[in-house]
Amino acid sequence: MSPKTQQVALKLWHAWLAGGYLVAYVTADEDTYSMHLFAGYAVLAAVVVRLLAGAMATSGPWRLPRPRIGDSFVRLAARKGRNPLFAWFAVALLAGIGSAATLGVFADATAWLEDPHGAMAEASLWVIFGHIAFVTVMRGGARLLARAKDALSGFRFVATKETLR
């Protein structure tokens, strides 16, 4: 599979996972339980597909991340290569969302697991927000800051008596 095809497939997988999670999160009440259940199973299927594809991939974007604390500190200090926090976020997301979905499957049969399922879903939501913020800053934030700096570099504010009133 070509690298471009792999990137497109990974974006489609992200849409599948994010869409399923969003629907499951929004429909987490009694009135829409069947939709919540369907979306939860879709999320679990997306995580399983990602883990299986990652286990089979030897390189490329589908390869499962294997972050190591020591390597992460070395790469962060050297500022060379891909930021290791990408891999740590991927592990946290797959673990959090996967465990929330798995707990949801068992909570369907065992009522006492409903609270842990809900707590894990809430916790994984914060990891998702952190992931979105991190990717935004790492991918587009530097360009956005550079454009803002360029735009502001030509701007000069001169205080006069009229502007101070």
Phi and psi in degrees as GROMACS dihedral restraints (atoms count N, CA, C in turn):
[ dihedral_restraints ]
;  ai    aj    ak    al  type     phi  dphi    fc
    3     4     5     6     1   -70.1    20    10
    4     5     6     7     1   156.2    20    10
    6     7     8     9     1   -58.6    20    10
    7     8     9    10     1   -37.0    20    10
    9    10    11    12     1   -66.2    20    10
   10    11    12    13     1   -41.6    20    10
   12    13    14    15     1   -64.5    20    10
   13    14    15    16     1   -38.7    20    10
   15    16    17    18     1   -63.4    20    10
   16    17    18    19     1   -40.5    20    10
   18    19    20    21     1   -65.2    20    10
   19    20    21    22     1   -41.9    20    10
   21    22    23    24     1   -63.8    20    10
   22    23    24    25     1   -44.0    20    10
   24    25    26    27     1   -62.2    20    10
   25    26    27    28     1   -38.8    20    10
   27    28    29    30     1   -67.1    20    10
   28    29    30    31     1   -37.2    20    10
   30    31    32    33     1   -67.3    20    10
   31    32    33    34     1   -39.6    20    10
   33    34    35    36     1   -64.1    20    10
   34    35    36    37     1   -38.8    20    10
   36    37    38    39     1   -63.7    20    10
   37    38    39    40     1   -42.5    20    10
   39    40    41    42     1   -58.4    20    10
   40    41    42    43     1   -42.4    20    10
   42    43    44    45     1   -63.7    20    10
   43    44    45    46     1   -41.8    20    10
   45    46    47    48     1   -60.3    20    10
   46    47    48    49     1   -50.5    20    10
   48    49    50    51     1   -65.4    20    10
   49    50    51    52     1   -48.6    20    10
   51    52    53    54     1   -65.5    20    10
   52    53    54    55     1   -42.5    20    10
   54    55    56    57     1   -63.4    20    10
   55    56    57    58     1   -44.4    20    10
   57    58    59    60     1   -63.1    20    10
   58    59    60    61     1   -42.6    20    10
   60    61    62    63     1   -64.3    20    10
   61    62    63    64     1   -44.0    20    10
   63    64    65    66     1   -61.8    20    10
   64    65    66    67     1   -46.2    20    10
   66    67    68    69     1   -64.1    20    10
   67    68    69    70     1   -42.9    20    10
   69    70    71    72     1   -63.5    20    10
   70    71    72    73     1   -39.3    20    10
   72    73    74    75     1   -68.7    20    10
   73    74    75    76     1   -43.3    20    10
   75    76    77    78     1   -72.0    20    10
   76    77    78    79     1   -29.8    20    10
   78    79    80    81     1  -100.2    20    10
   79    80    81    82     1    29.3    20    10
   81    82    83    84     1   -86.1    20    10
   82    83    84    85     1    38.8    20    10
   84    85    86    87     1  -124.3    20    10
   85    86    87    88     1   175.7    20    10
   87    88    89    90     1   -66.7    20    10
   88    89    90    91     1   -31.7    20    10
   90    91    92    93     1   -69.3    20    10
   91    92    93    94     1   -28.4    20    10
   93    94    95    96     1  -120.2    20    10
   94    95    96    97     1    36.4    20    10
   96    97    98    99     1   -63.5    20    10
   97    98    99   100     1   -38.8    20    10
   99   100   101   102     1   -66.6    20    10
  100   101   102   103     1   -36.6    20    10
  102   103   104   105     1   -67.9    20    10
  103   104   105   106     1   -40.2    20    10
  105   106   107   108     1   -60.7    20    10
  106   107   108   109     1   -44.0    20    10
  108   109   110   111     1   -62.9    20    10
  109   110   111   112     1   -46.7    20    10
  111   112   113   114     1   -60.4    20    10
  112   113   114   115     1   -46.2    20    10
  114   115   116   117     1   -65.1    20    10
  115   116   117   118     1   -38.0    20    10
  117   118   119   120     1   -62.5    20    10
  118   119   120   121     1   -42.3    20    10
  120   121   122   123     1   -66.7    20    10
  121   122   123   124     1   -34.5    20    10
  123   124   125   126     1   -64.4    20    10
  124   125   126   127     1   -40.0    20    10
  126   127   128   129     1   -64.2    20    10
  127   128   129   130     1   -46.4    20    10
  129   130   131   132     1   -61.4    20    10
  130   131   132   133     1   -40.8    20    10
  132   133   134   135     1   -63.3    20    10
  133   134   135   136     1   -39.9    20    10
  135   136   137   138     1   -63.2    20    10
  136   137   138   139     1   -41.8    20    10
  138   139   140   141     1   -65.3    20    10
  139   140   141   142     1   -43.1    20    10
  141   142   143   144     1   -63.7    20    10
  142   143   144   145     1   -43.7    20    10
  144   145   146   147     1   -59.7    20    10
  145   146   147   148     1   -42.6    20    10
  147   148   149   150     1   -64.8    20    10
  148   149   150   151     1   -41.8    20    10
  150   151   152   153     1   -67.0    20    10
  151   152   153   154     1   -41.1    20    10
  153   154   155   156     1   -66.9    20    10
  154   155   156   157     1   -44.6    20    10
  156   157   158   159     1   -64.2    20    10
  157   158   159   160     1   -39.3    20    10
  159   160   161   162     1   -67.8    20    10
  160   161   162   163     1   -34.0    20    10
  162   163   164   165     1   -69.0    20    10
  163   164   165   166     1   -30.7    20    10
  165   166   167   168     1   -87.2    20    10
  166   167   168   169     1   -23.2    20    10
  168   169   170   171     1   -76.5    20    10
  169   170   171   172     1   136.2    20    10
  171   172   173   174     1   -98.3    20    10
  172   173   174   175     1   -23.0    20    10
  174   175   176   177     1  -157.0    20    10
  175   176   177   178     1   174.9    20    10
  177   178   179   180     1    91.8    20    10
  178   179   180   181     1  -174.6    20    10
  180   181   182   183     1   -70.8    20    10
  181   182   183   184     1   -17.8    20    10
  183   184   185   186     1   -85.6    20    10
  184   185   186   187     1   -14.1    20    10
  186   187   188   189     1   -60.5    20    10
  187   188   189   190     1   134.9    20    10
  189   190   191   192     1   -67.1    20    10
  190   191   192   193     1   137.1    20    10
  192   193   194   195     1   -71.3    20    10
  193   194   195   196     1   143.0    20    10
  195   196   197   198     1  -130.3    20    10
  196   197   198   199     1    70.1    20    10
  198   199   200   201     1   -72.7    20    10
  199   200   201   202     1   146.4    20    10
  201   202   203   204     1  -126.2    20    10
  202   203   204   205     1   138.7    20    10
  204   205   206   207     1   -60.3    20    10
  205   206   207   208     1   -47.2    20    10
  207   208   209   210     1   -60.5    20    10
  208   209   210   211     1   -46.2    20    10
  210   211   212   213     1   -62.9    20    10
  211   212   213   214     1   -36.2    20    10
  213   214   215   216     1   -63.1    20    10
  214   215   216   217     1   -44.7    20    10
  216   217   218   219     1   -64.6    20    10
  217   218   219   220     1   -39.2    20    10
  219   220   221   222     1   -64.8    20    10
  220   221   222   223     1   -45.8    20    10
  222   223   224   225     1   -66.4    20    10
  223   224   225   226     1   -39.8    20    10
  225   226   227   228     1   -64.7    20    10
  226   227   228   229     1   -40.1    20    10
  228   229   230   231     1   -68.5    20    10
  229   230   231   232     1   -39.7    20    10
  231   232   233   234     1   -77.8    20    10
  232   233   234   235     1   -21.4    20    10
  234   235   236   237     1    54.7    20    10
  235   236   237   238     1    38.2    20    10
  237   238   239   240     1  -123.9    20    10
  238   239   240   241     1   145.1    20    10
  240   241   242   243     1    80.9    20    10
  241   242   243   244     1  -174.4    20    10
  243   244   245   246     1   -72.5    20    10
  244   245   246   247     1   140.7    20    10
  246   247   248   249     1   -61.8    20    10
  247   248   249   250     1   125.9    20    10
  249   250   251   252     1   -67.9    20    10
  250   251   252   253     1   -13.9    20    10
  252   253   254   255     1   -67.1    20    10
  253   254   255   256     1   -23.0    20    10
  255   256   257   258     1   -58.8    20    10
  256   257   258   259     1   -46.5    20    10
  258   259   260   261     1   -66.9    20    10
  259   260   261   262     1   -40.6    20    10
  261   262   263   264     1   -64.1    20    10
  262   263   264   265     1   -40.0    20    10
  264   265   266   267     1   -64.7    20    10
  265   266   267   268     1   -40.4    20    10
  267   268   269   270     1   -61.7    20    10
  268   269   270   271     1   -43.7    20    10
  270   271   272   273     1   -63.8    20    10
  271   272   273   274     1   -45.5    20    10
  273   274   275   276     1   -62.7    20    10
  274   275   276   277     1   -40.7    20    10
  276   277   278   279     1   -67.9    20    10
  277   278   279   280     1   -47.4    20    10
  279   280   281   282     1   -63.2    20    10
  280   281   282   283     1   -39.8    20    10
  282   283   284   285     1   -68.7    20    10
  283   284   285   286     1   -45.9    20    10
  285   286   287   288     1   -68.0    20    10
  286   287   288   289     1   -51.4    20    10
  288   289   290   291     1   -68.2    20    10
  289   290   291   292     1   -39.8    20    10
  291   292   293   294     1   -63.3    20    10
  292   293   294   295     1   -41.5    20    10
  294   295   296   297     1   -71.3    20    10
  295   296   297   298     1   -35.6    20    10
  297   298   299   300     1   -62.8    20    10
  298   299   300   301     1   -43.4    20    10
  300   301   302   303     1   -67.7    20    10
  301   302   303   304     1   -40.9    20    10
  303   304   305   306     1   -65.5    20    10
  304   305   306   307     1   -43.9    20    10
  306   307   308   309     1   -61.3    20    10
  307   308   309   310     1   -34.5    20    10
  309   310   311   312     1   -63.4    20    10
  310   311   312   313     1   -39.3    20    10
  312   313   314   315     1   -62.3    20    10
  313   314   315   316     1   -45.5    20    10
  315   316   317   318     1   -73.7    20    10
  316   317   318   319     1   -29.9    20    10
  318   319   320   321     1   -67.7    20    10
  319   320   321   322     1   -23.7    20    10
  321   322   323   324     1   -65.1    20    10
  322   323   324   325     1   -30.7    20    10
  324   325   326   327     1  -100.8    20    10
  325   326   327   328     1   -25.1    20    10
  327   328   329   330     1  -125.7    20    10
  328   329   330   331     1   109.1    20    10
  330   331   332   333     1   -62.8    20    10
  331   332   333   334     1   -30.7    20    10
  333   334   335   336     1   -70.4    20    10
  334   335   336   337     1   -10.7    20    10
  336   337   338   339     1   -90.3    20    10
  337   338   339   340     1     0.1    20    10
  339   340   341   342     1   -64.2    20    10
  340   341   342   343     1   -42.2    20    10
  342   343   344   345     1   -67.1    20    10
  343   344   345   346     1   -46.5    20    10
  345   346   347   348     1   -60.4    20    10
  346   347   348   349     1   -36.1    20    10
  348   349   350   351     1   -62.4    20    10
  349   350   351   352     1   -47.8    20    10
  351   352   353   354     1   -63.1    20    10
  352   353   354   355     1   -40.8    20    10
  354   355   356   357     1   -65.4    20    10
  355   356   357   358     1   -40.5    20    10
  357   358   359   360     1   -68.3    20    10
  358   359   360   361     1   -36.3    20    10
  360   361   362   363     1   -65.4    20    10
  361   362   363   364     1   -41.4    20    10
  363   364   365   366     1   -65.6    20    10
  364   365   366   367     1   -42.9    20    10
  366   367   368   369     1   -64.3    20    10
  367   368   369   370     1   -41.6    20    10
  369   370   371   372     1   -68.0    20    10
  370   371   372   373     1   -26.6    20    10
  372   373   374   375     1   -61.7    20    10
  373   374   375   376     1   -40.1    20    10
  375   376   377   378     1   -68.6    20    10
  376   377   378   379     1   -33.9    20    10
  378   379   380   381     1   -67.5    20    10
  379   380   381   382     1   -37.2    20    10
  381   382   383   384     1   -62.2    20    10
  382   383   384   385     1   -46.8    20    10
  384   385   386   387     1   -60.0    20    10
  385   386   387   388     1   -41.7    20    10
  387   388   389   390     1   -63.3    20    10
  388   389   390   391     1   -40.5    20    10
  390   391   392   393     1   -62.8    20    10
  391   392   393   394     1   -45.2    20    10
  393   394   395   396     1   -62.0    20    10
  394   395   396   397     1   -45.0    20    10
  396   397   398   399     1   -63.5    20    10
  397   398   399   400     1   -43.1    20    10
  399   400   401   402     1   -64.1    20    10
  400   401   402   403     1   -46.7    20    10
  402   403   404   405     1   -64.5    20    10
  403   404   405   406     1   -40.0    20    10
  405   406   407   408     1   -61.0    20    10
  406   407   408   409     1   -45.7    20    10
  408   409   410   411     1   -67.9    20    10
  409   410   411   412     1   -44.3    20    10
  411   412   413   414     1   -71.3    20    10
  412   413   414   415     1   -36.4    20    10
  414   415   416   417     1   -89.7    20    10
  415   416   417   418     1   -46.2    20    10
  417   418   419   420     1  -116.2    20    10
  418   419   420   421     1   -16.5    20    10
  420   421   422   423     1   -64.3    20    10
  421   422   423   424     1   -38.4    20    10
  423   424   425   426     1   -65.2    20    10
  424   425   426   427     1   -42.1    20    10
  426   427   428   429     1   -66.5    20    10
  427   428   429   430     1   -40.7    20    10
  429   430   431   432     1   -64.3    20    10
  430   431   432   433     1   -43.1    20    10
  432   433   434   435     1   -65.4    20    10
  433   434   435   436     1   -38.1    20    10
  435   436   437   438     1   -65.4    20    10
  436   437   438   439     1   -41.2    20    10
  438   439   440   441     1   -65.9    20    10
  439   440   441   442     1   -39.3    20    10
  441   442   443   444     1   -65.9    20    10
  442   443   444   445     1   -39.9    20    10
  444   445   446   447     1   -64.2    20    10
  445   446   447   448     1   -44.1    20    10
  447   448   449   450     1   -61.8    20    10
  448   449   450   451     1   -41.7    20    10
  450   451   452   453     1   -66.6    20    10
  451   452   453   454     1   -38.0    20    10
  453   454   455   456     1   -82.1    20    10
  454   455   456   457     1   -18.7    20    10
  456   457   458   459     1   -67.8    20    10
  457   458   459   460     1   -28.1    20    10
  459   460   461   462     1   -88.8    20    10
  460   461   462   463     1    -4.6    20    10
  462   463   464   465     1   -90.5    20    10
  463   464   465   466     1   127.6    20    10
  465   466   467   468     1  -127.6    20    10
  466   467   468   469     1   132.1    20    10
  468   469   470   471     1  -110.0    20    10
  469   470   471   472     1   122.0    20    10
  471   472   473   474     1  -114.0    20    10
  472   473   474   475     1   119.4    20    10
  474   475   476   477     1   -79.8    20    10
  475   476   477   478     1   128.8    20    10
  477   478   479   480     1  -122.7    20    10
  478   479   480   481     1   172.9    20    10
  480   481   482   483     1   -61.7    20    10
  481   482   483   484     1   -33.0    20    10
  483   484   485   486     1   -70.9    20    10
  484   485   486   487     1   -37.7    20    10
  486   487   488   489     1   -77.2    20    10
  487   488   489   490     1   -20.7    20    10
  489   490   491   492     1   -84.4    20    10
  490   491   492   493     1   -11.3    20    10
